[in-house]
Amino acid sequence: MDYNNFNFNMGGPGNFNGFNNNYNYDPRGYNPYYAQLMEARSREKHAMLINCSKLGALLILYNICQYVYVYLYYIIAASVHDGALHLMPWEAVDYLRQHESLVRSSTFSMGGNLTVVALSLMTVLLVAAFPMHVSLRPMLKPNKTHVKNGAKWFPMCITLNIAVSIVVSIITNMLSAAGVTVPEADFSFRSPSTTALVLQFLYVIAFGPLAEELLYRGLILTLLKPFGKKLAVFFSALIFGLMHGNIPQAASAFATALVWGAIAVSCDSIVPTIVIHILNNIFASYNDFADVLKWPYASEIFAALEIVLLFAGVFVICAFGWQLLFKDKKYAMTGGQRCAAVVTNVPMALYLLYLVFEIVKAIWQVNS
């Protein structure tokens, strides 16, 4: 059985997998319909166990690779900067601690992000493709309409993102007033240079969106969609939100990713969401690039662009939002049972707990 394309259709009312309910009951109380339901539910649960275990293992592997490759990057950076080999990770770390100006530069951080994410993603995709036989090709199939769909839905995604960001900002300000500091990510340029600008562009605008879509939309939807499109969209959004590591970004990313997941499922491709993600990061990074490049009237242009996108987003929601509504097939397991199968799967549970722990740790460190 190909578990990546597994689904169980219960059929219409009164009909279960082609088995009509107008059967004769066994005098001993045997119910053929119930027996068939339990058998189908068992097969579905087994298939979910396999796919969720694959997914959890791949996501954990990605995080492990990031830890391994970041030390590899430290070794390379320290050796190149010093002109002498630092083969041991602790030697490289000690050297970099003595050169804070290097570590705090955008060139160093963006170069590290680009290197670590590229190597980690390559490792995960190779493991997924060969030992696990998980292919992302169906979600990357070319289609002329995909780029157009990405551009079409982009204003709506920006509108929703701005709306959620306003709500999150209000909540974080209330928490700050109560004495609780909520950590946020900082992507601003430090020690700007041409190299830093190029690396920032490659990571934030080009490679970062592609990597995140392949991992957090491509893999998750591919492995969970056979058990329900809504289930797959929800967990892809949840994981995408939590992996940002801070509450403001997590909330905005979760809300936005629900829409991105619905778009990917509706188009049966992540190409539109790759386009949306790239456009979103260009929009979010506009002020950073404008400051470094000294663009005139940058704030005014950004404000005007934001207003245009807001109105365009409202129009897209009203005119085309219904196109993202979809219905799931019927499954042997209930929606609650399928969700429970995901969160109680050992690799998935460990990964989700790790993401929550990182957010809690960040809050604790900021407020301690």
C-alpha positions as CSV (number, residue, x, y, z in Angstrom):
1,M,0.0,0.0,0.0
2,D,1.2,3.5,-0.8
3,Y,0.6,5.3,2.5
4,N,1.5,8.7,0.9
5,N,-1.6,8.4,-1.2
6,F,-3.8,6.6,1.3
7,N,-7.4,7.6,1.9
8,F,-10.5,5.8,3.0
9,N,-13.8,6.9,1.6
10,M,-16.8,5.9,3.6
11,G,-19.1,6.6,0.7
12,G,-22.6,8.1,1.0
13,P,-25.1,8.0,3.8
14,G,-25.9,4.4,4.8
15,N,-23.0,3.2,2.7
16,F,-19.6,2.2,4.0
17,N,-16.9,1.5,1.5
18,G,-19.4,0.0,-0.9
19,F,-21.0,-2.1,1.8
20,N,-24.7,-1.5,1.9
21,N,-26.3,-1.3,5.4
22,N,-29.3,-3.5,4.3
23,Y,-27.6,-6.6,5.6
24,N,-29.0,-9.4,7.7
25,Y,-27.9,-9.4,11.3
26,D,-26.3,-12.5,12.6
27,P,-28.5,-14.0,15.4
28,R,-25.4,-14.1,17.6
29,G,-25.1,-10.3,17.4
30,Y,-22.4,-10.0,14.7
31,N,-22.5,-6.7,12.9
32,P,-20.8,-6.8,9.5
33,Y,-20.9,-3.0,9.1
34,Y,-19.2,-2.4,12.5
35,A,-16.6,-5.1,11.8
36,Q,-15.8,-3.5,8.5
37,L,-15.6,0.0,10.1
38,M,-13.2,-1.3,12.8
39,E,-11.0,-3.0,10.2
40,A,-10.9,0.2,8.1
41,R,-10.2,2.3,11.1
42,S,-7.3,0.0,12.1
43,R,-5.8,0.2,8.6
44,E,-6.1,4.0,8.6
45,K,-4.6,4.3,12.1
46,H,-1.7,2.1,11.0
47,A,-1.1,4.3,7.9
48,M,-1.2,7.4,10.0
49,L,1.3,5.9,12.4
50,I,3.7,5.4,9.5
51,N,3.3,8.8,7.9
52,C,3.3,10.7,11.2
53,S,6.4,8.8,12.3
54,K,8.1,9.7,9.0
55,L,7.1,13.4,9.4
56,G,8.1,13.7,13.0
57,A,11.5,12.0,12.3
58,L,12.2,14.3,9.4
59,L,11.3,17.5,11.4
60,I,13.5,16.3,14.3
61,L,16.3,15.5,11.8
62,Y,16.0,19.0,10.4
63,N,16.6,20.5,13.9
64,I,19.4,18.2,14.7
65,C,21.1,19.0,11.3
66,Q,20.8,22.7,12.2
67,Y,22.7,22.2,15.4
68,V,25.4,20.1,13.7
69,Y,25.8,22.4,10.7
70,V,25.9,25.6,12.8
71,Y,29.1,24.2,14.5
72,L,30.5,23.3,11.1
73,Y,29.9,26.9,10.0
74,Y,31.6,28.1,13.2
75,I,34.6,25.9,12.3
76,I,34.8,27.2,8.7
77,A,34.2,30.9,9.8
78,A,36.9,30.8,12.5
79,S,39.4,29.0,10.3
80,V,38.9,31.4,7.4
81,H,39.0,34.5,9.6
82,D,42.1,33.3,11.6
83,G,43.9,31.8,8.7
84,A,44.5,28.7,10.8
85,L,42.5,25.5,11.2
86,H,40.1,25.2,14.2
87,L,38.9,21.7,13.8
88,M,37.3,21.3,17.2
89,P,33.9,23.1,17.7
90,W,34.8,24.5,21.1
91,E,38.0,26.0,19.7
92,A,36.0,27.7,16.9
93,V,33.4,29.0,19.5
94,D,36.1,30.3,21.8
95,Y,37.8,32.1,18.8
96,L,34.5,33.7,17.7
97,R,33.7,34.9,21.2
98,Q,37.0,36.8,21.1
99,H,35.8,38.5,17.8
100,E,32.4,39.8,18.7
101,S,32.4,42.4,15.8
102,L,32.6,39.5,13.4
103,V,29.8,37.5,15.0
104,R,27.5,40.5,15.3
105,S,27.7,41.4,11.7
106,S,24.9,40.8,9.2
107,T,27.4,39.1,6.9
108,F,28.2,36.5,9.5
109,S,24.6,35.9,10.6
110,M,23.1,35.8,7.1
111,G,25.9,33.7,5.8
112,G,25.4,31.3,8.6
113,N,21.6,31.1,8.1
114,L,22.0,30.5,4.4
115,T,24.6,27.7,4.9
116,V,22.9,26.0,7.8
117,V,19.4,26.0,6.2
118,A,20.7,24.9,2.8
119,L,22.7,21.9,4.2
120,S,19.9,20.9,6.7
121,L,17.2,21.0,4.0
122,M,19.3,19.1,1.6
123,T,19.9,16.4,4.2
124,V,16.2,16.1,5.1
125,L,15.1,16.0,1.5
126,L,17.6,13.2,0.7
127,V,16.5,11.2,3.7
128,A,12.9,11.7,2.7
129,A,13.4,10.8,-0.9
130,F,15.5,7.6,-0.5
131,P,15.1,5.7,2.7
132,M,11.5,6.9,3.3
133,H,10.3,7.2,-0.3
134,V,8.5,10.5,0.2
135,S,8.4,12.5,-3.0
136,L,7.5,16.2,-3.2
137,R,7.3,16.2,-7.0
138,P,3.4,16.2,-7.0
139,M,3.4,19.4,-4.9
140,L,6.0,21.0,-7.3
141,K,4.4,20.2,-10.6
142,P,4.7,23.1,-13.0
143,N,1.6,25.0,-14.1
144,K,1.2,28.4,-15.7
145,T,-1.6,29.3,-13.3
146,H,0.4,28.7,-10.2
147,V,2.4,31.9,-10.3
148,K,-0.7,33.9,-11.2
149,N,-2.5,32.3,-8.2
150,G,0.3,33.3,-5.9
151,A,0.1,36.9,-7.1
152,K,-3.7,36.8,-6.8
153,W,-3.8,35.6,-3.2
154,F,-0.8,37.7,-2.0
155,P,-2.8,40.8,-1.1
156,M,-5.3,38.8,1.0
157,C,-2.4,37.2,2.9
158,I,-0.9,40.6,3.6
159,T,-4.2,42.0,4.8
160,L,-4.7,39.1,7.2
161,N,-1.1,39.2,8.4
162,I,-1.5,43.0,9.2
163,A,-4.8,42.4,11.0
164,V,-3.3,39.6,13.1
165,S,-0.2,41.6,13.8
166,I,-2.3,44.5,15.1
167,V,-4.1,42.2,17.5
168,V,-0.9,40.5,18.6
169,S,0.7,44.0,19.1
170,I,-2.1,45.0,21.4
171,I,-1.8,41.9,23.4
172,T,2.0,42.1,23.8
173,N,1.7,45.8,24.8
174,M,-0.8,44.8,27.5
175,L,1.6,42.1,28.7
176,S,4.5,44.6,28.7
177,A,2.3,47.0,30.8
178,A,1.8,44.1,33.2
179,G,5.6,43.6,33.4
180,V,5.9,40.6,31.1
181,T,8.3,41.1,28.2
182,V,7.5,39.1,25.1
183,P,10.7,38.4,22.9
184,E,10.6,39.2,19.2
185,A,12.8,38.3,16.3
186,D,15.3,40.9,15.0
187,F,16.2,40.8,11.3
188,S,17.6,44.4,11.1
189,F,20.9,45.0,9.4
190,R,24.0,45.2,11.6
191,S,27.3,46.4,10.1
192,P,25.7,46.7,6.6
193,S,27.8,46.0,3.6
194,T,27.3,44.9,0.0
195,T,28.1,41.3,1.0
196,A,25.6,41.5,3.9
197,L,22.9,43.0,1.6
198,V,23.4,40.2,-1.0
199,L,23.3,37.5,1.7
200,Q,20.2,39.0,3.3
201,F,18.5,39.0,-0.1
202,L,19.5,35.4,-0.9
203,Y,18.3,34.1,2.5
204,V,15.3,36.2,3.4
205,I,13.9,36.8,-0.1
206,A,15.1,33.9,-2.3
207,F,16.2,30.7,-0.5
208,G,14.5,31.1,2.9
209,P,10.9,31.1,1.5
210,L,11.7,28.1,-0.8
211,A,13.2,26.1,2.1
212,E,10.3,26.8,4.4
213,E,7.7,26.0,1.8
214,L,9.4,22.7,1.0
215,L,9.6,21.7,4.6
216,Y,6.6,23.2,6.4
217,R,4.1,23.0,3.5
218,G,5.5,20.5,1.1
219,L,6.5,17.7,3.5
220,I,3.7,18.2,6.0
221,L,0.9,18.4,3.5
222,T,2.3,15.5,1.5
223,L,2.4,13.2,4.5
224,L,-0.8,14.4,6.3
225,K,-3.1,15.3,3.4
226,P,-4.1,11.6,2.8
227,F,-5.8,11.7,6.2
228,G,-7.7,15.0,5.7
229,K,-7.0,18.3,4.0
230,K,-8.2,20.3,7.0
231,L,-6.0,18.2,9.3
232,A,-3.0,18.8,7.1
233,V,-3.6,22.5,6.8
234,F,-4.0,22.9,10.5
235,F,-0.9,21.1,11.5
236,S,1.2,22.7,8.8
237,A,0.1,26.1,10.1
238,L,0.6,25.1,13.8
239,I,4.2,23.8,13.2
240,F,5.0,26.8,10.9
241,G,3.8,29.2,13.6
242,L,5.6,27.5,16.5
243,M,8.9,27.1,14.7
244,H,9.3,30.9,14.6
245,G,10.2,30.7,18.3
246,N,8.4,33.8,19.6
247,I,4.8,34.5,20.3
248,P,4.3,37.6,18.0
249,Q,5.7,35.9,14.9
250,A,4.1,32.5,15.9
251,A,0.6,34.0,16.0
252,S,0.9,35.9,12.8
253,A,2.6,33.0,11.0
254,F,-0.1,30.5,12.2
255,A,-3.0,32.7,11.0
256,T,-1.2,33.4,7.7
257,A,-0.2,29.7,7.2
258,L,-3.8,28.6,7.5
259,V,-4.5,30.6,4.4
260,W,-1.3,29.5,2.7
261,G,-2.1,25.8,3.4
262,A,-5.6,26.2,2.1
263,I,-4.2,27.8,-1.1
264,A,-1.6,24.9,-1.5
265,V,-4.3,22.3,-1.0
266,S,-6.8,24.1,-3.3
267,C,-4.1,24.4,-6.0
268,D,-2.6,21.0,-5.2
269,S,0.8,22.6,-5.3
270,I,3.1,24.7,-3.1
271,V,4.3,26.8,-6.1
272,P,1.7,29.5,-5.4
273,T,2.7,29.6,-1.7
274,I,6.4,29.9,-2.7
275,V,5.4,33.0,-4.8
276,I,3.3,34.4,-1.9
277,H,6.1,33.7,0.6
278,I,8.7,35.5,-1.6
279,L,6.4,38.5,-2.1
280,N,5.6,38.6,1.6
281,N,9.3,38.7,2.6
282,I,10.0,41.4,0.0
283,F,7.3,43.5,1.5
284,A,8.4,42.8,5.1
285,S,12.1,43.5,4.3
286,Y,11.4,46.7,2.3
287,N,12.3,49.1,5.0
288,D,15.5,47.3,5.9
289,F,16.7,47.4,2.4
290,A,15.5,51.0,2.0
291,D,17.5,52.1,5.0
292,V,20.7,50.5,3.8
293,L,20.4,51.7,0.2
294,K,19.2,55.1,1.3
295,W,16.2,55.1,-0.9
296,P,14.4,58.5,-1.0
297,Y,10.8,58.7,0.3
298,A,11.0,55.0,1.5
299,S,8.5,55.4,4.4
300,E,6.0,57.2,2.2
301,I,6.2,54.6,-0.6
302,F,5.9,51.8,1.9
303,A,2.8,53.4,3.6
304,A,1.2,53.9,0.2
305,L,2.0,50.3,-0.8
306,E,0.5,49.0,2.4
307,I,-2.7,50.9,1.9
308,V,-3.0,49.6,-1.7
309,L,-2.4,46.0,-0.6
310,L,-4.9,46.3,2.2
311,F,-7.7,47.4,-0.1
312,A,-6.7,44.8,-2.7
313,G,-6.7,42.2,0.1
314,V,-10.2,43.1,1.2
315,F,-11.4,42.9,-2.4
316,V,-9.8,39.4,-2.9
317,I,-11.4,38.1,0.3
318,C,-14.8,39.3,-0.8
319,A,-14.5,38.3,-4.4
320,F,-12.6,35.1,-4.3
321,G,-12.3,34.0,-0.6
322,W,-15.0,31.3,-1.1
323,Q,-12.7,29.5,-3.6
324,L,-10.5,28.4,-0.6
325,L,-13.3,26.6,1.1
326,F,-13.1,22.8,0.6
327,K,-14.6,19.7,2.0
328,D,-12.8,16.6,3.2
329,K,-13.7,13.1,2.2
330,K,-15.2,10.8,4.9
331,Y,-12.7,8.7,6.8
332,A,-13.0,5.7,9.0
333,M,-11.5,7.6,11.9
334,T,-13.2,10.7,13.3
335,G,-11.6,14.1,13.1
336,G,-10.7,14.0,16.8
337,Q,-9.2,10.5,16.4
338,R,-7.0,11.7,13.5
339,C,-5.8,14.8,15.4
340,A,-5.0,12.6,18.4
341,A,-3.1,10.2,16.2
342,V,-0.9,13.1,15.1
343,V,-0.2,14.6,18.5
344,T,0.3,11.3,20.3
345,N,2.7,10.0,17.7
346,V,6.0,9.8,19.6
347,P,8.2,11.6,17.0
348,M,5.6,14.2,16.4
349,A,4.9,14.7,20.1
350,L,8.6,15.2,20.8
351,Y,9.0,17.7,18.0
352,L,5.9,19.7,19.1
353,L,7.1,19.7,22.8
354,Y,10.5,20.9,21.6
355,L,8.9,23.9,19.7
356,V,6.8,24.9,22.7
357,F,9.8,24.5,25.0
358,E,11.8,26.9,22.9
359,I,9.1,29.6,23.1
360,V,8.7,29.2,26.8
361,K,12.5,29.3,27.3
362,A,12.8,32.5,25.3
363,I,10.1,34.2,27.4
364,W,11.7,32.9,30.6
365,Q,15.2,34.2,29.7
366,V,13.9,37.6,28.7
367,N,11.9,38.0,32.0
368,S,14.4,36.4,34.4
